[in-house]
Amino acid sequence: MTAELNFEDLKPRVNAIQEVFQQKWERFRYFVLDHSDPKFIEHLKAEWRSGDSLLDMAVEAKDELERLRIELIGKKSELAALKKDVGRIRKEQRGIAGQAVNNLDIFIGNPLRDAEDQLQRLINKLRTESERIDVTLPGRRPRRGHLHPITMLRERIEDIFVGLGYAIEDGREIETDFYNFDALNIPENHPARASQDTFYTTDGFALRSQTSTVQIHAMQRRGAPVRMIAPGRVFRRDTPDPTHNPMFFQVEGLCVDRGISMAHLKGTVAEFLRRMFGPETVTRFRPSYFPFTEPSAEFDFSCFKCGGVGCRICKNSGWIELGGSGMVHPNVLRAAGVDPDVYSGFAFGLGIDRMCNLMYGLDDIRLLFENDVRFLEQFD
Ligand code: FA5
């Protein structure tokens, strides 16, 4: 049986606990004030200087206070041991000893809990403030994209030709030799194949080197008469430079009917360019050669910048070269199943990328496909 204790035996232990508390409490004593009291904040800033923000300081102070509470009144604290020992005090002194220990518990526990409570309130307030959304602030607009300059130009060209009564044809980017060459009057070993050498696949197909292939598809599908334009991507084994890309865009035009002549070709191209660049635009045709047209001509238009006087854009010539054209060769009509004794037609083709280059004053055609948003954004 354990020996009975006197109250006197416990007193030094009570005092010792009280002393430890008073010494350590010094660091927290202002936290029993209301958390918005300036003294509370000043004290926190002075004692927990290392925190990056007031919130950090409050969180650190509260963690430290929690550790102190566990040390002083937790289950393994000296006070808890003291409480157990009250049971061993002589019966007649047990009441008074119990009261003394309880008072100590209240003396220490109450300020600790009050301080923890106020620190927690401050933490909550600061967290709410930092996470608050100001609904009156103007919103951030999501970045809106826009069409690529080549697409914008293609759509303008389409609009003009639709207005002239043309249909829009969608061609194929992968073609057989028949559509890319043979049907266009470019037999095997013809020198025109070399200048338009393209990318071949292993099974007899090739990426089309010009949109003229769509002339054949359109006539096969629609028969004659036909009036269509075919914008699209074409491919050539050209080394990239400021005016060449191995992939670029063309627009093909085809008009086949009874009695179509060179005059219709000139009238149509001239009207297109007037609608594109303004009513003053003058068009010029120069004799040329394409295997699929006879006669053939390349067409230029008066510079939209200087009006024909000469400037940097037209290289001081006053003229800008745009594309090729001519009367559809009878062999091409025949290859597409149209009778050249009944029908005649004209065709033309132009490159959109170079046109884009000219219109926007770009120095290098390759910029259009670098996909640099800072560059593309300028065309909105
Ligand atoms: C042709 O491709 C003919 N099919 C045009 C044609 C159609 C003639 C119908 C007669 C009747 P050419 O090879 O010249 O023609 O190319 C036409 C245009 O494509 C050129 O004027 C140029 O603007 C553009 N072009 C040609 N090669 C490139 C390239 N590597 N990069 C960018 N644009 C190019």
Residues whose N, C-alpha, C, O or C-beta is under 5 A from the ligand:
A	BS01	FA5	Q210 S212 D238 T243 H244 N245 F248 F290 T293 L322 G323 G324 S325 G326 A347 F348 G349 L350 G351 D353 R354
